[in-house]
Amino acid sequence: MSDKRCRVWVAAFAVCTLLGTGCSASSGDRRELMASTVTVENQWASSAETGMAAVFGTFSNAGGHDARIVSGESPLAGRVEVHEVVPDASGAMTMRPNADGLTVPAGGSRELIPGGEHLMLMDLKEPLQPGADVTLAVVFEDGSTLPVTAQIRDFAGADEQYTPGGTGSGGGHH
């Protein structure tokens, strides 16, 4: 890349960053970054010694466009996934990854609850003890992130089966 082209690119990136547009809106409009319009309330995480733990709370979107949560990141987990709980072929409630993510509607909210949609901290790196906090960054489809701190609570789970691939019957409860 030529020095002049590099300077132009850096200047364009700086302008986009300052304006908060990300320069990624393909329709040419100047949309707000999803994370900038979303807040979370009443967030908490289930305690766990090993394996996985769930994060719940109410996400509200004050923006004019839907915001889609697609994943997350946490220093205490190998990965963070969006999960849903649905009935399997036998009618038993099964927890599985939701590859489509979760939409927080414009001007509305989305509640993540035990036995329903939630974020899952997978491959825990250390125990999550009741009374402590866990931090994570919720990742939206536009790449923006929302920092979240959730209190860890003692919670046994909603007694659904976990199906890693989203098909068949699962092994553990959570």
C-alpha positions in Angstrom: 0.0 0.0 0.0 1.4 3.4 -0.9 2.1 5.9 1.8 -0.5 8.3 0.4 -3.2 5.6 0.2 -2.3 4.5 3.7 -2.8 8.0 5.1 -6.1 8.4 3.2 -7.3 5.1 4.7 -6.2 6.0 8.2 -7.9 9.4 7.9 -11.1 7.8 6.7 -11.0 5.3 9.5 -10.5 8.1 12.1 -13.5 10.1 10.7 -15.7 7.0 10.8 -14.6 6.2 14.4 -15.3 9.8 15.5 -18.7 9.8 13.9 -19.5 6.4 15.4 -20.7 5.0 12.1 -18.2 2.3 11.6 -18.5 3.0 7.8 -20.1 -0.4 7.4 -23.7 0.4 6.7 -24.2 -0.9 3.2 -27.4 1.0 2.5 -25.5 4.3 2.7 -27.4 5.5 5.8 -25.5 6.4 9.0 -26.8 3.9 11.5 -25.8 4.0 15.1 -23.6 1.1 16.4 -25.9 -1.5 17.9 -24.1 -1.5 21.3 -24.5 2.3 21.6 -28.3 2.0 21.8 -28.6 -1.1 24.0 -28.6 -1.3 27.8 -29.0 -4.2 30.2 -30.7 -4.3 33.5 -31.2 -7.0 36.2 -28.3 -9.0 34.8 -27.1 -12.1 36.7 -25.2 -15.3 36.1 -25.7 -18.8 37.5 -22.9 -20.2 39.7 -20.9 -23.2 38.5 -17.8 -25.1 39.6 -16.9 -26.2 36.0 -18.3 -26.5 32.5 -20.9 -23.8 31.8 -23.0 -21.1 33.3 -25.8 -19.0 32.1 -26.2 -15.2 32.0 -29.7 -13.6 32.2 -31.1 -10.0 32.2 -33.2 -7.6 30.2 -31.7 -5.9 27.2 -33.4 -2.7 26.0 -32.8 -0.9 22.7 -33.5 2.9 22.6 -32.3 3.0 19.0 -34.3 3.2 15.7 -32.9 -0.1 14.4 -33.0 -3.6 15.7 -29.9 -4.8 17.4 -28.8 -8.5 17.1 -26.7 -10.2 19.7 -24.6 -12.9 18.1 -22.1 -13.9 20.7 -19.9 -12.7 23.6 -16.5 -12.8 25.2 -15.4 -13.3 28.8 -12.1 -13.7 30.4 -13.6 -16.5 32.5 -14.9 -18.6 29.6 -13.5 -20.2 26.6 -16.4 -18.9 24.6 -19.8 -17.2 25.0 -22.8 -18.5 23.0 -26.3 -17.4 22.5 -28.7 -20.2 23.6 -32.3 -21.0 23.4 -34.5 -23.6 25.1 -37.0 -25.4 22.8 -38.9 -28.7 23.0 -37.3 -31.7 21.3 -39.1 -34.4 19.4 -40.3 -36.0 22.6 -41.4 -32.8 24.1 -38.6 -32.5 26.6 -37.1 -29.0 26.9 -33.7 -28.9 25.3 -31.1 -26.1 25.5 -29.1 -25.5 22.3 -27.0 -22.8 20.6 -29.0 -20.3 18.6 -26.9 -19.5 15.5 -29.4 -16.7 14.5 -28.6 -14.8 17.7 -31.1 -12.7 19.6 -32.8 -9.5 18.3 -33.4 -6.7 20.6 -36.1 -4.8 18.8 -35.9 -1.0 18.1 -37.6 0.8 20.9 -38.2 -2.5 22.7 -36.6 -5.0 25.0 -35.6 -8.7 25.1 -35.6 -10.6 28.4 -33.1 -13.5 28.9 -34.5 -15.9 31.5 -33.9 -19.3 33.0 -35.7 -21.9 30.8 -35.6 -19.5 27.8 -33.1 -17.5 25.8 -29.8 -16.7 27.5 -26.1 -16.2 27.0 -24.0 -19.2 27.9 -20.5 -19.0 29.3 -18.9 -22.2 27.9 -15.7 -24.0 29.0 -15.3 -22.1 32.3 -11.7 -21.3 33.2 -12.5 -21.1 36.9 -15.5 -21.6 39.3 -18.1 -18.9 39.4 -18.9 -18.4 43.1 -22.2 -16.9 44.4 -21.8 -13.2 45.4 -18.9 -12.6 43.0 -19.2 -10.8 39.6 -18.5 -12.1 36.1 -17.7 -9.7 33.3 -18.4 -10.2 29.6 -18.7 -8.3 26.4 -21.9 -8.9 24.5 -21.1 -8.9 20.7 -23.6 -7.5 18.2 -23.8 -8.4 14.5 -22.2 -5.1 13.5 -19.1 -6.0 15.6 -19.8 -3.5 18.4 -19.7 -4.7 22.0 -21.5 -3.9 25.2 -19.6 -4.5 28.5 -21.7 -6.3 31.1 -21.0 -7.1 34.7 -23.3 -9.7 36.2 -23.6 -10.8 39.8 -23.2 -14.6 40.2 -26.1 -16.3 42.0 -26.7 -19.8 43.3 -29.1 -21.3 40.8 -29.6 -25.0 40.0 -30.9 -24.5 36.5 -34.2 -24.9 34.7 -33.8 -28.7 34.2 -33.5 -28.7 30.5 -31.2 -31.0 28.5 -28.2 -29.5 26.7 -27.7 -30.3 23.0 -24.4 -29.0 21.8 -25.2 -29.2 18.0 -28.8 -28.3 18.4 -30.1 -31.8 17.5 -30.7 -35.0 19.3 -30.8 -35.4 23.1 -28.3 -33.8 25.4 -26.3 -34.9 28.4 -26.1 -32.4 31.2 -28.6 -30.2 32.9 -28.4 -26.4 33.2 
